[in-house]
Amino acid sequence: MGESMATEAELLRRAHEMRRNPTEPEKRLWRSLSNGQLNGFKFRRQHVVFEAQAIVDFFCPSIGLCVEVDGDTHDDRSDASRDARLKALGFTVIRFGNSDVSSNIDGVAWQLLDIASSLPRRWSGRVTPPPQPLP
């Protein structure tokens, strides 16, 4: 139990730091996603998914959509493993490169809207998702 608590605390600390210091492409995409600008879909930045031991760049809880903005530091093998853990939890994962977000933010937003609109709602009959438990 002590190890998992340390891991959860570390994930929360890292997510907080990543929210405070986003990359330029993350800032750019957040301007398109924040405040329900993407057809009312609400997103969170640097969201911790404890069950997958992962932090996702953007997360829409109502449809379980994880959005990643990948730069030069991403490792394909570890990303594939992480994506598999997220998919096993029922989440949909989509990745965009930094260059796509920087040079074609409208195209990225349209693609995200298309995917988000095609996914089923996770909580039928509820307007807001259930609260996230504290670690």
A tleap script that builds the chain and sets N, CA, C and O, in Angstrom:
source leaprc.protein.ff14SB
mol = sequence {
  NMET GLY GLU SER MET ALA THR GLU ALA GLU
  LEU LEU ARG ARG ALA HIE GLU MET ARG ARG
  ASN PRO THR GLU PRO GLU LYS ARG LEU TRP
  ARG SER LEU SER ASN GLY GLN LEU ASN GLY
  PHE LYS PHE ARG ARG GLN HIE VAL VAL PHE
  GLU ALA GLN ALA ILE VAL ASP PHE PHE CYS
  PRO SER ILE GLY LEU CYS VAL GLU VAL ASP
  GLY ASP THR HIE ASP ASP ARG SER ASP ALA
  SER ARG ASP ALA ARG LEU LYS ALA LEU GLY
  PHE THR VAL ILE ARG PHE GLY ASN SER ASP
  VAL SER SER ASN ILE ASP GLY VAL ALA TRP
  GLN LEU LEU ASP ILE ALA SER SER LEU PRO
  ARG ARG TRP SER GLY ARG VAL THR PRO PRO
  PRO GLN PRO LEU CPRO
}
set mol.1.N position { 0.821 -1.187 0.000 }
set mol.1.CA position { 0.000 0.000 0.000 }
set mol.1.C position { 0.871 1.259 0.000 }
set mol.1.O position { 0.531 2.242 -0.658 }
set mol.2.N position { 1.959 1.240 0.711 }
set mol.2.CA position { 2.839 2.396 0.770 }
set mol.2.C position { 3.390 2.773 -0.584 }
set mol.2.O position { 3.505 3.954 -0.909 }
set mol.3.N position { 3.736 1.762 -1.382 }
set mol.3.CA position { 4.287 2.027 -2.709 }
set mol.3.C position { 3.244 2.657 -3.620 }
set mol.3.O position { 3.551 3.602 -4.346 }
set mol.4.N position { 2.010 2.148 -3.593 }
set mol.4.CA position { 0.983 2.716 -4.459 }
set mol.4.C position { 0.631 4.136 -4.033 }
set mol.4.O position { 0.341 4.978 -4.883 }
set mol.5.N position { 0.652 4.417 -2.736 }
set mol.5.CA position { 0.388 5.773 -2.261 }
set mol.5.C position { 1.485 6.722 -2.747 }
set mol.5.O position { 1.200 7.851 -3.146 }
set mol.6.N position { 2.739 6.261 -2.712 }
set mol.6.CA position { 3.848 7.085 -3.194 }
set mol.6.C position { 3.702 7.322 -4.697 }
set mol.6.O position { 3.957 8.427 -5.177 }
set mol.7.N position { 3.298 6.304 -5.434 }
set mol.7.CA position { 3.112 6.434 -6.870 }
set mol.7.C position { 1.988 7.420 -7.168 }
set mol.7.O position { 2.128 8.270 -8.047 }
set mol.8.N position { 0.875 7.316 -6.445 }
set mol.8.CA position { -0.238 8.235 -6.658 }
set mol.8.C position { 0.175 9.671 -6.342 }
set mol.8.O position { -0.159 10.597 -7.081 }
set mol.9.N position { 0.895 9.849 -5.253 }
set mol.9.CA position { 1.362 11.188 -4.889 }
set mol.9.C position { 2.300 11.735 -5.958 }
set mol.9.O position { 2.239 12.917 -6.298 }
set mol.10.N position { 3.156 10.884 -6.481 }
set mol.10.CA position { 4.088 11.312 -7.530 }
set mol.10.C position { 3.329 11.675 -8.813 }
set mol.10.O position { 3.654 12.671 -9.458 }
set mol.11.N position { 2.325 10.881 -9.187 }
set mol.11.CA position { 1.523 11.196 -10.369 }
set mol.11.C position { 0.823 12.545 -10.205 }
set mol.11.O position { 0.806 13.355 -11.132 }
set mol.12.N position { 0.250 12.784 -9.035 }
set mol.12.CA position { -0.418 14.055 -8.781 }
set mol.12.C position { 0.562 15.221 -8.838 }
set mol.12.O position { 0.251 16.277 -9.390 }
set mol.13.N position { 1.736 15.027 -8.270 }
set mol.13.CA position { 2.751 16.084 -8.280 }
set mol.13.C position { 3.182 16.401 -9.716 }
set mol.13.O position { 3.287 17.563 -10.107 }
set mol.14.N position { 3.427 15.338 -10.493 }
set mol.14.CA position { 3.848 15.529 -11.879 }
set mol.14.C position { 2.754 16.198 -12.711 }
set mol.14.O position { 3.041 17.080 -13.521 }
set mol.15.N position { 1.500 15.782 -12.514 }
set mol.15.CA position { 0.388 16.377 -13.262 }
set mol.15.C position { 0.261 17.860 -12.929 }
set mol.15.O position { 0.026 18.679 -13.818 }
set mol.16.N position { 0.413 18.202 -11.670 }
set mol.16.CA position { 0.344 19.599 -11.249 }
set mol.16.C position { 1.448 20.416 -11.940 }
set mol.16.O position { 1.205 21.511 -12.448 }
set mol.17.N position { 2.640 19.866 -11.945 }
set mol.17.CA position { 3.771 20.549 -12.581 }
set mol.17.C position { 3.531 20.700 -14.088 }
set mol.17.O position { 3.839 21.743 -14.664 }
set mol.18.N position { 2.988 19.671 -14.717 }
set mol.18.CA position { 2.725 19.721 -16.157 }
set mol.18.C position { 1.619 20.735 -16.484 }
set mol.18.O position { 1.658 21.369 -17.539 }
set mol.19.N position { 0.635 20.892 -15.590 }
set mol.19.CA position { -0.400 21.910 -15.801 }
set mol.19.C position { 0.201 23.316 -15.678 }
set mol.19.O position { -0.200 24.232 -16.395 }
set mol.20.N position { 1.146 23.474 -14.781 }
set mol.20.CA position { 1.776 24.780 -14.572 }
set mol.20.C position { 2.727 25.154 -15.708 }
set mol.20.O position { 2.945 26.338 -15.966 }
set mol.21.N position { 3.297 24.151 -16.389 }
set mol.21.CA position { 4.292 24.392 -17.436 }
set mol.21.C position { 3.955 23.621 -18.712 }
set mol.21.O position { 4.695 22.717 -19.100 }
set mol.22.N position { 2.842 23.970 -19.372 }
set mol.22.CA position { 2.489 23.233 -20.590 }
set mol.22.C position { 3.414 23.593 -21.749 }
set mol.22.O position { 4.031 24.658 -21.765 }
set mol.23.N position { 3.493 22.690 -22.707 }
set mol.23.CA position { 4.234 22.975 -23.926 }
set mol.23.C position { 3.407 23.953 -24.772 }
set mol.23.O position { 2.210 24.121 -24.539 }
set mol.24.N position { 4.043 24.585 -25.738 }
set mol.24.CA position { 3.318 25.519 -26.607 }
set mol.24.C position { 2.170 24.821 -27.352 }
set mol.24.O position { 1.067 25.365 -27.400 }
set mol.25.N position { 2.395 23.627 -27.935 }
set mol.25.CA position { 1.269 22.956 -28.604 }
set mol.25.C position { 0.132 22.617 -27.624 }
set mol.25.O position { -1.038 22.698 -27.999 }
set mol.26.N position { 0.455 22.244 -26.390 }
set mol.26.CA position { -0.596 21.969 -25.403 }
set mol.26.C position { -1.393 23.232 -25.101 }
set mol.26.O position { -2.619 23.181 -24.998 }
set mol.27.N position { -0.710 24.363 -24.957 }
set mol.27.CA position { -1.408 25.638 -24.732 }
set mol.27.C position { -2.356 25.934 -25.897 }
set mol.27.O position { -3.504 26.336 -25.708 }
set mol.28.N position { -1.840 25.723 -27.089 }
set mol.28.CA position { -2.624 26.017 -28.293 }
set mol.28.C position { -3.879 25.142 -28.362 }
set mol.28.O position { -4.969 25.638 -28.649 }
set mol.29.N position { -3.724 23.849 -28.100 }
set mol.29.CA position { -4.884 22.954 -28.137 }
set mol.29.C position { -5.848 23.275 -27.001 }
set mol.29.O position { -7.063 23.221 -27.194 }
set mol.30.N position { -5.334 23.604 -25.834 }
set mol.30.CA position { -6.202 23.922 -24.693 }
set mol.30.C position { -7.094 25.119 -25.009 }
set mol.30.O position { -8.245 25.166 -24.575 }
set mol.31.N position { -6.573 26.080 -25.756 }
set mol.31.CA position { -7.392 27.237 -26.140 }
set mol.31.C position { -8.591 26.818 -26.991 }
set mol.31.O position { -9.603 27.517 -27.012 }
set mol.32.N position { -8.490 25.693 -27.688 }
set mol.32.CA position { -9.604 25.186 -28.495 }
set mol.32.C position { -10.534 24.261 -27.708 }
set mol.32.O position { -11.684 24.055 -28.095 }
set mol.33.N position { -10.033 23.705 -26.604 }
set mol.33.CA position { -10.818 22.725 -25.846 }
set mol.33.C position { -11.448 23.280 -24.571 }
set mol.33.O position { -12.470 22.765 -24.117 }
set mol.34.N position { -10.859 24.310 -23.994 }
set mol.34.CA position { -11.312 24.789 -22.689 }
set mol.34.C position { -12.726 25.373 -22.749 }
set mol.34.O position { -13.200 25.807 -23.799 }
set mol.35.N position { -13.364 25.366 -21.607 }
set mol.35.CA position { -14.708 25.962 -21.448 }
set mol.35.C position { -15.749 25.380 -22.400 }
set mol.35.O position { -16.662 26.087 -22.828 }
set mol.36.N position { -15.618 24.112 -22.730 }
set mol.36.CA position { -16.622 23.455 -23.566 }
set mol.36.C position { -16.702 23.973 -24.986 }
set mol.36.O position { -17.739 23.845 -25.638 }
set mol.37.N position { -15.604 24.564 -25.480 }
set mol.37.CA position { -15.619 25.146 -26.822 }
set mol.37.C position { -15.787 24.118 -27.931 }
set mol.37.O position { -16.213 24.455 -29.036 }
set mol.38.N position { -15.455 22.876 -27.641 }
set mol.38.CA position { -15.587 21.829 -28.654 }
set mol.38.C position { -16.995 21.219 -28.526 }
set mol.38.O position { -17.171 20.137 -27.967 }
set mol.39.N position { -17.975 21.935 -29.051 }
set mol.39.CA position { -19.365 21.484 -29.064 }
set mol.39.C position { -19.888 21.094 -27.676 }
set mol.39.O position { -20.719 20.193 -27.554 }
set mol.40.N position { -19.407 21.765 -26.647 }
set mol.40.CA position { -19.889 21.512 -25.291 }
set mol.40.C position { -19.155 20.411 -24.541 }
set mol.40.O position { -19.424 20.195 -23.360 }
set mol.41.N position { -18.238 19.713 -25.194 }
set mol.41.CA position { -17.465 18.672 -24.507 }
set mol.41.C position { -16.503 19.335 -23.531 }
set mol.41.O position { -15.759 20.241 -23.904 }
set mol.42.N position { -16.520 18.886 -22.291 }
set mol.42.CA position { -15.648 19.443 -21.250 }
set mol.42.C position { -14.388 18.588 -21.150 }
set mol.42.O position { -14.462 17.361 -21.076 }
set mol.43.N position { -13.242 19.243 -21.148 }
set mol.43.CA position { -11.958 18.561 -21.053 }
set mol.43.C position { -11.214 19.010 -19.810 }
set mol.43.O position { -11.390 20.126 -19.321 }
set mol.44.N position { -10.382 18.117 -19.317 }
set mol.44.CA position { -9.454 18.406 -18.218 }
set mol.44.C position { -8.049 18.349 -18.784 }
set mol.44.O position { -7.781 17.597 -19.721 }
set mol.45.N position { -7.136 19.156 -18.208 }
set mol.45.CA position { -5.729 19.126 -18.621 }
set mol.45.C position { -4.934 18.255 -17.661 }
set mol.45.O position { -5.190 18.246 -16.457 }
set mol.46.N position { -3.975 17.529 -18.201 }
set mol.46.CA position { -3.043 16.720 -17.406 }
set mol.46.C position { -3.802 15.930 -16.346 }
set mol.46.O position { -3.572 16.088 -15.147 }
set mol.47.N position { -4.692 15.095 -16.804 }
set mol.47.CA position { -5.571 14.305 -15.937 }
set mol.47.C position { -4.899 12.991 -15.547 }
set mol.47.O position { -4.388 12.268 -16.402 }
set mol.48.N position { -4.906 12.693 -14.265 }
set mol.48.CA position { -4.311 11.457 -13.752 }
set mol.48.C position { -5.339 10.330 -13.841 }
set mol.48.O position { -6.462 10.464 -13.356 }
set mol.49.N position { -4.943 9.220 -14.463 }
set mol.49.CA position { -5.751 8.000 -14.483 }
set mol.49.C position { -4.980 7.002 -13.625 }
set mol.49.O position { -4.074 6.320 -14.104 }
set mol.50.N position { -5.353 6.929 -12.353 }
set mol.50.CA position { -4.609 6.119 -11.391 }
set mol.50.C position { -4.570 4.646 -11.780 }
set mol.50.O position { -3.539 3.991 -11.632 }
set mol.51.N position { -5.695 4.121 -12.277 }
set mol.51.CA position { -5.757 2.695 -12.629 }
set mol.51.C position { -4.774 2.323 -13.730 }
set mol.51.O position { -4.342 1.174 -13.812 }
set mol.52.N position { -4.425 3.266 -14.562 }
set mol.52.CA position { -3.476 3.020 -15.658 }
set mol.52.C position { -2.090 3.551 -15.332 }
set mol.52.O position { -1.163 3.410 -16.129 }
set mol.53.N position { -1.945 4.164 -14.154 }
set mol.53.CA position { -0.667 4.778 -13.765 }
set mol.53.C position { -0.199 5.727 -14.861 }
set mol.53.O position { 0.941 5.661 -15.319 }
set mol.54.N position { -1.124 6.628 -15.277 }
set mol.54.CA position { -0.828 7.499 -16.412 }
set mol.54.C position { -1.387 8.907 -16.195 }
set mol.54.O position { -2.345 9.113 -15.450 }
set mol.55.N position { -0.765 9.847 -16.860 }
set mol.55.CA position { -1.263 11.220 -16.939 }
set mol.55.C position { -1.544 11.468 -18.414 }
set mol.55.O position { -0.657 11.316 -19.253 }
set mol.56.N position { -2.777 11.849 -18.730 }
set mol.56.CA position { -3.123 12.137 -20.121 }
set mol.56.C position { -3.182 13.649 -20.301 }
set mol.56.O position { -3.617 14.373 -19.405 }
set mol.57.N position { -2.744 14.116 -21.455 }
set mol.57.CA position { -2.675 15.558 -21.698 }
set mol.57.C position { -4.046 16.213 -21.563 }
set mol.57.O position { -4.189 17.236 -20.893 }
set mol.58.N position { -5.061 15.614 -22.208 }
set mol.58.CA position { -6.425 16.136 -22.135 }
set mol.58.C position { -7.377 14.957 -21.999 }
set mol.58.O position { -7.178 13.909 -22.613 }
set mol.59.N position { -8.418 15.142 -21.185 }
set mol.59.CA position { -9.347 14.049 -20.927 }
set mol.59.C position { -10.762 14.593 -20.879 }
set mol.59.O position { -11.038 15.578 -20.193 }
set mol.60.N position { -11.658 13.946 -21.613 }
set mol.60.CA position { -13.079 14.281 -21.576 }
set mol.60.C position { -13.783 13.145 -20.848 }
set mol.60.O position { -13.992 12.078 -21.425 }
set mol.61.N position { -14.153 13.361 -19.580 }
set mol.61.CA position { -14.730 12.277 -18.784 }
set mol.61.C position { -16.085 11.789 -19.281 }
set mol.61.O position { -16.407 10.614 -19.108 }
set mol.62.N position { -16.879 12.647 -19.886 }
set mol.62.CA position { -18.223 12.224 -20.284 }
set mol.62.C position { -18.213 11.168 -21.385 }
set mol.62.O position { -19.170 10.406 -21.523 }
set mol.63.N position { -17.131 11.118 -22.174 }
set mol.63.CA position { -17.049 10.131 -23.257 }
set mol.63.C position { -15.797 9.255 -23.149 }
set mol.63.O position { -15.586 8.376 -23.984 }
set mol.64.N position { -14.973 9.486 -22.137 }
set mol.64.CA position { -13.769 8.669 -21.947 }
set mol.64.C position { -12.727 8.853 -23.033 }
set mol.64.O position { -12.078 7.893 -23.448 }
set mol.65.N position { -12.565 10.091 -23.498 }
set mol.65.CA position { -11.609 10.374 -24.575 }
set mol.65.C position { -10.324 10.959 -24.002 }
set mol.65.O position { -10.340 11.980 -23.316 }
set mol.66.N position { -9.214 10.293 -24.297 }
set mol.66.CA position { -7.878 10.752 -23.895 }
set mol.66.C position { -7.192 11.322 -25.132 }
set mol.66.O position { -7.122 10.661 -26.168 }
set mol.67.N position { -6.690 12.543 -25.023 }
set mol.67.CA position { -6.018 13.203 -26.144 }
set mol.67.C position { -4.577 13.468 -25.735 }
set mol.67.O position { -4.315 14.081 -24.701 }
set mol.68.N position { -3.657 13.004 -26.552 }
set mol.68.CA position { -2.229 13.190 -26.298 }
set mol.68.C position { -1.618 14.059 -27.379 }
set mol.68.O position { -1.919 13.903 -28.562 }
set mol.69.N position { -0.755 14.979 -26.959 }
set mol.69.CA position { 0.021 15.805 -27.886 }
set mol.69.C position { 1.468 15.359 -27.738 }
set mol.69.O position { 2.094 15.571 -26.700 }
set mol.70.N position { 1.985 14.741 -28.787 }
set mol.70.CA position { 3.299 14.114 -28.727 }
set mol.70.C position { 4.390 14.980 -29.332 }
set mol.70.O position { 4.261 15.505 -30.438 }
set mol.71.N position { 5.458 15.112 -28.576 }
set mol.71.CA position { 6.646 15.805 -29.058 }
set mol.71.C position { 7.767 14.815 -29.313 }
set mol.71.O position { 7.535 13.616 -29.463 }
set mol.72.N position { 8.971 15.328 -29.358 }
set mol.72.CA position { 10.139 14.507 -29.643 }
set mol.72.C position { 10.477 13.530 -28.525 }
set mol.72.O position { 11.172 12.544 -28.766 }
set mol.73.N position { 10.002 13.781 -27.309 }
set mol.73.CA position { 10.394 12.951 -26.172 }
set mol.73.C position { 9.540 11.703 -26.011 }
set mol.73.O position { 9.815 10.887 -25.131 }
set mol.74.N position { 8.512 11.533 -26.837 }
set mol.74.CA position { 7.649 10.365 -26.674 }
set mol.74.C position { 8.314 9.111 -27.231 }
set mol.74.O position { 8.936 9.132 -28.293 }
set mol.75.N position { 8.166 8.029 -26.490 }
set mol.75.CA position { 8.723 6.734 -26.863 }
set mol.75.C position { 7.581 5.845 -27.343 }
set mol.75.O position { 6.643 5.582 -26.590 }
set mol.76.N position { 7.652 5.382 -28.582 }
set mol.76.CA position { 6.566 4.606 -29.174 }
set mol.76.C position { 6.221 3.362 -28.363 }
set mol.76.O position { 5.044 3.039 -28.204 }
set mol.77.N position { 7.217 2.667 -27.854 }
set mol.77.CA position { 6.967 1.433 -27.113 }
set mol.77.C position { 6.234 1.706 -25.802 }
set mol.77.O position { 5.254 1.029 -25.489 }
set mol.78.N position { 6.695 2.685 -25.037 }
set mol.78.CA position { 6.020 2.979 -23.764 }
set mol.78.C position { 4.651 3.609 -24.016 }
set mol.78.O position { 3.714 3.376 -23.252 }
set mol.79.N position { 4.526 4.408 -25.085 }
set mol.79.CA position { 3.220 4.974 -25.428 }
set mol.79.C position { 2.227 3.866 -25.770 }
set mol.79.O position { 1.069 3.928 -25.359 }
set mol.80.N position { 2.666 2.857 -26.513 }
set mol.80.CA position { 1.785 1.747 -26.884 }
set mol.80.C position { 1.329 0.981 -25.647 }
set mol.80.O position { 0.161 0.605 -25.549 }
set mol.81.N position { 2.233 0.749 -24.709 }
set mol.81.CA position { 1.886 0.058 -23.472 }
set mol.81.C position { 0.884 0.873 -22.658 }
set mol.81.O position { -0.097 0.338 -22.140 }
set mol.82.N position { 1.143 2.152 -22.556 }
set mol.82.CA position { 0.262 3.059 -21.822 }
set mol.82.C position { -1.113 3.131 -22.468 }
set mol.82.O position { -2.129 3.083 -21.775 }
set mol.83.N position { -1.150 3.246 -23.802 }
set mol.83.CA position { -2.418 3.287 -24.530 }
set mol.83.C position { -3.207 2.002 -24.304 }
set mol.83.O position { -4.427 2.043 -24.153 }
set mol.84.N position { -2.521 0.863 -24.281 }
set mol.84.CA position { -3.198 -0.410 -24.050 }
set mol.84.C position { -3.839 -0.442 -22.661 }
set mol.84.O position { -4.952 -0.944 -22.501 }
set mol.85.N position { -3.133 0.095 -21.655 }
set mol.85.CA position { -3.710 0.145 -20.297 }
set mol.85.C position { -4.949 1.039 -20.269 }
set mol.85.O position { -5.945 0.705 -19.627 }
set mol.86.N position { -4.886 2.164 -20.960 }
set mol.86.CA position { -6.035 3.077 -20.998 }
set mol.86.C position { -7.212 2.450 -21.756 }
set mol.86.O position { -8.361 2.561 -21.328 }
set mol.87.N position { -6.921 1.797 -22.871 }
set mol.87.CA position { -7.974 1.151 -23.658 }
set mol.87.C position { -8.614 0.007 -22.883 }
set mol.87.O position { -9.816 -0.228 -23.007 }
set mol.88.N position { -7.823 -0.709 -22.085 }
set mol.88.CA position { -8.363 -1.795 -21.265 }
set mol.88.C position { -9.359 -1.268 -20.229 }
set mol.88.O position { -10.222 -2.010 -19.758 }
set mol.89.N position { -9.240 0.000 -19.880 }
set mol.89.CA position { -10.174 0.636 -18.941 }
set mol.89.C position { -11.400 1.206 -19.664 }
set mol.89.O position { -12.295 1.770 -19.033 }
set mol.90.N position { -11.431 1.053 -20.988 }
set mol.90.CA position { -12.572 1.521 -21.768 }
set mol.90.C position { -12.424 2.909 -22.351 }
set mol.90.O position { -13.396 3.477 -22.850 }
set mol.91.N position { -11.221 3.469 -22.299 }
set mol.91.CA position { -10.992 4.808 -22.829 }
set mol.91.C position { -10.572 4.738 -24.292 }
set mol.91.O position { -9.999 3.746 -24.743 }
set mol.92.N position { -10.864 5.794 -25.015 }
set mol.92.CA position { -10.400 5.966 -26.385 }
set mol.92.C position { -9.211 6.915 -26.339 }
set mol.92.O position { -9.271 7.959 -25.689 }
set mol.93.N position { -8.136 6.555 -27.024 }
set mol.93.CA position { -6.918 7.368 -27.018 }
set mol.93.C position { -6.642 7.845 -28.430 }
set mol.93.O position { -6.648 7.060 -29.378 }
set mol.94.N position { -6.398 9.147 -28.559 }
set mol.94.CA position { -6.015 9.707 -29.850 }
set mol.94.C position { -4.771 10.559 -29.636 }
set mol.94.O position { -4.638 11.256 -28.630 }
set mol.95.N position { -3.874 10.486 -30.594 }
set mol.95.CA position { -2.609 11.211 -30.495 }
set mol.95.C position { -2.443 12.155 -31.683 }
set mol.95.O position { -2.795 11.839 -32.819 }
set mol.96.N position { -1.892 13.326 -31.369 }
set mol.96.CA position { -1.538 14.303 -32.390 }
set mol.96.C position { -0.093 14.706 -32.157 }
set mol.96.O position { 0.353 14.792 -31.012 }
set mol.97.N position { 0.636 14.953 -33.226 }
set mol.97.CA position { 2.001 15.436 -33.106 }
set mol.97.C position { 2.017 16.929 -32.821 }
set mol.97.O position { 1.079 17.650 -33.162 }
set mol.98.N position { 3.090 17.380 -32.194 }
set mol.98.CA position { 3.250 18.813 -31.944 }
set mol.98.C position { 3.085 19.618 -33.225 }
set mol.98.O position { 2.441 20.668 -33.223 }
set mol.99.N position { 3.666 19.129 -34.324 }
set mol.99.CA position { 3.611 19.872 -35.584 }
set mol.99.C position { 2.176 19.984 -36.104 }
set mol.99.O position { 1.803 21.015 -36.664 }
set mol.100.N position { 1.361 18.925 -35.923 }
set mol.100.CA position { -0.042 18.991 -36.348 }
set mol.100.C position { -0.784 20.075 -35.585 }
set mol.100.O position { -1.515 20.870 -36.174 }
set mol.101.N position { -0.592 20.103 -34.265 }
set mol.101.CA position { -1.282 21.088 -33.432 }
set mol.101.C position { -0.796 22.490 -33.765 }
set mol.101.O position { -1.594 23.424 -33.838 }
set mol.102.N position { 0.505 22.640 -33.968 }
set mol.102.CA position { 1.069 23.967 -34.239 }
set mol.102.C position { 0.684 24.511 -35.607 }
set mol.102.O position { 0.437 25.708 -35.753 }
set mol.103.N position { 0.633 23.641 -36.607 }
set mol.103.CA position { 0.407 24.131 -37.973 }
set mol.103.C position { -1.025 23.972 -38.461 }
set mol.103.O position { -1.406 24.597 -39.451 }
set mol.104.N position { -1.840 23.138 -37.781 }
set mol.104.CA position { -3.190 22.874 -38.288 }
set mol.104.C position { -4.171 22.687 -37.131 }
set mol.104.O position { -4.837 21.655 -37.045 }
set mol.105.N position { -4.263 23.667 -36.251 }
set mol.105.CA position { -5.123 23.534 -35.077 }
set mol.105.C position { -6.590 23.364 -35.469 }
set mol.105.O position { -7.324 22.648 -34.788 }
set mol.106.N position { -7.028 24.001 -36.541 }
set mol.106.CA position { -8.419 23.843 -36.973 }
set mol.106.C position { -8.694 22.408 -37.413 }
set mol.106.O position { -9.740 21.848 -37.085 }
set mol.107.N position { -7.765 21.815 -38.151 }
set mol.107.CA position { -7.925 20.429 -38.579 }
set mol.107.C position { -7.934 19.474 -37.398 }
set mol.107.O position { -8.705 18.515 -37.375 }
set mol.108.N position { -7.077 19.736 -36.419 }
set mol.108.CA position { -7.035 18.910 -35.212 }
set mol.108.C position { -8.363 19.021 -34.463 }
set mol.108.O position { -8.917 18.015 -34.020 }
set mol.109.N position { -8.868 20.245 -34.324 }
set mol.109.CA position { -10.136 20.450 -33.618 }
set mol.109.C position { -11.288 19.761 -34.345 }
set mol.109.O position { -12.144 19.151 -33.705 }
set mol.110.N position { -11.317 19.852 -35.660 }
set mol.110.CA position { -12.374 19.184 -36.419 }
set mol.110.C position { -12.291 17.667 -36.260 }
set mol.110.O position { -13.315 17.002 -36.104 }
set mol.111.N position { -11.091 17.126 -36.299 }
set mol.111.CA position { -10.932 15.677 -36.122 }
set mol.111.C position { -11.363 15.261 -34.717 }
set mol.111.O position { -12.035 14.243 -34.551 }
set mol.112.N position { -10.983 16.036 -33.710 }
set mol.112.CA position { -11.408 15.745 -32.341 }
set mol.112.C position { -12.922 15.807 -32.204 }
set mol.112.O position { -13.520 14.951 -31.552 }
set mol.113.N position { -13.540 16.799 -32.804 }
set mol.113.CA position { -14.992 16.923 -32.748 }
set mol.113.C position { -15.660 15.728 -33.408 }
set mol.113.O position { -16.650 15.206 -32.895 }
set mol.114.N position { -15.128 15.295 -34.535 }
set mol.114.CA position { -15.677 14.134 -35.240 }
set mol.114.C position { -15.598 12.885 -34.365 }
set mol.114.O position { -16.567 12.133 -34.264 }
set mol.115.N position { -14.456 12.667 -33.740 }
set mol.115.CA position { -14.278 11.493 -32.869 }
set mol.115.C position { -15.152 11.615 -31.626 }
set mol.115.O position { -15.848 10.669 -31.260 }
set mol.116.N position { -15.118 12.770 -30.980 }
set mol.116.CA position { -15.899 12.966 -29.757 }
set mol.116.C position { -17.391 12.755 -30.016 }
set mol.116.O position { -18.085 12.150 -29.200 }
set mol.117.N position { -17.879 13.251 -31.145 }
set mol.117.CA position { -19.298 13.125 -31.476 }
set mol.117.C position { -19.705 11.686 -31.747 }
set mol.117.O position { -20.877 11.333 -31.619 }
set mol.118.N position { -18.739 10.855 -32.122 }
set mol.118.CA position { -19.047 9.460 -32.444 }
set mol.118.C position { -19.021 8.546 -31.213 }
set mol.118.O position { -19.486 7.408 -31.280 }
set mol.119.N position { -18.488 9.031 -30.102 }
set mol.119.CA position { -18.368 8.193 -28.906 }
set mol.119.C position { -19.628 8.271 -28.048 }
set mol.119.O position { -20.240 9.332 -27.927 }
set mol.120.N position { -20.013 7.137 -27.450 }
set mol.120.CA position { -21.204 7.158 -26.588 }
set mol.120.C position { -20.912 7.858 -25.259 }
set mol.120.O position { -19.779 7.862 -24.776 }
set mol.121.N position { -21.941 8.438 -24.694 }
set mol.121.CA position { -21.829 9.042 -23.364 }
set mol.121.C position { -21.644 7.927 -22.344 }
set mol.121.O position { -22.237 6.855 -22.462 }
set mol.122.N position { -20.816 8.194 -21.344 }
set mol.122.CA position { -20.524 7.178 -20.326 }
set mol.122.C position { -21.564 7.149 -19.216 }
set mol.122.O position { -21.728 6.126 -18.552 }
set mol.123.N position { -22.271 8.259 -19.005 }
set mol.123.CA position { -23.254 8.324 -17.914 }
set mol.123.C position { -24.585 8.755 -18.489 }
set mol.123.O position { -24.873 9.948 -18.589 }
set mol.124.N position { -25.393 7.785 -18.864 }
set mol.124.CA position { -26.688 8.146 -19.437 }
set mol.124.C position { -27.587 8.725 -18.349 }
set mol.124.O position { -27.631 8.222 -17.227 }
set mol.125.N position { -28.285 9.765 -18.695 }
set mol.125.CA position { -29.217 10.384 -17.762 }
set mol.125.C position { -28.568 11.343 -16.780 }
set mol.125.O position { -29.267 11.967 -15.981 }
set mol.126.N position { -27.255 11.473 -16.820 }
set mol.126.CA position { -26.552 12.396 -15.917 }
set mol.126.C position { -25.963 13.522 -16.741 }
set mol.126.O position { -25.427 13.313 -17.829 }
set mol.127.N position { -26.075 14.706 -16.202 }
set mol.127.CA position { -25.519 15.855 -16.893 }
set mol.127.C position { -24.029 15.966 -16.606 }
set mol.127.O position { -23.251 16.317 -17.493 }
set mol.128.N position { -23.630 15.673 -15.383 }
set mol.128.CA position { -22.225 15.781 -15.007 }
set mol.128.C position { -21.719 14.420 -14.562 }
set mol.128.O position { -22.491 13.608 -14.052 }
set mol.129.N position { -20.426 14.161 -14.751 }
set mol.129.CA position { -19.863 12.876 -14.315 }
set mol.129.C position { -19.811 12.818 -12.792 }
set mol.129.O position { -19.844 13.845 -12.114 }
set mol.130.N position { -19.730 11.606 -12.272 }
set mol.130.CA position { -19.614 11.486 -10.821 }
set mol.130.C position { -18.307 12.131 -10.369 }
set mol.130.O position { -17.350 12.181 -11.141 }
set mol.131.N position { -18.250 12.623 -9.138 }
set mol.131.CA position { -17.019 13.261 -8.680 }
set mol.131.C position { -15.879 12.262 -8.616 }
set mol.131.O position { -16.079 11.067 -8.398 }
set mol.132.N position { -14.690 12.779 -8.810 }
set mol.132.CA position { -13.508 11.938 -8.753 }
set mol.132.C position { -13.091 11.798 -7.298 }
set mol.132.O position { -12.981 12.801 -6.594 }
set mol.133.N position { -12.855 10.569 -6.831 }
set mol.133.CA position { -12.447 10.418 -5.426 }
set mol.133.C position { -11.065 10.999 -5.188 }
set mol.133.O position { -10.204 10.977 -6.067 }
set mol.134.N position { -10.874 11.509 -4.009 }
set mol.134.CA position { -9.560 12.009 -3.635 }
set mol.134.C position { -8.611 10.842 -3.410 }
set mol.134.O position { -9.041 9.773 -2.975 }
set mol.135.N position { -7.337 11.026 -3.697 }
set mol.135.CA position { -6.390 9.918 -3.493 }
set mol.135.C position { -6.203 9.620 -2.023 }
set mol.135.O position { -5.442 8.719 -1.668 }
savepdb mol mol.pdb
quit
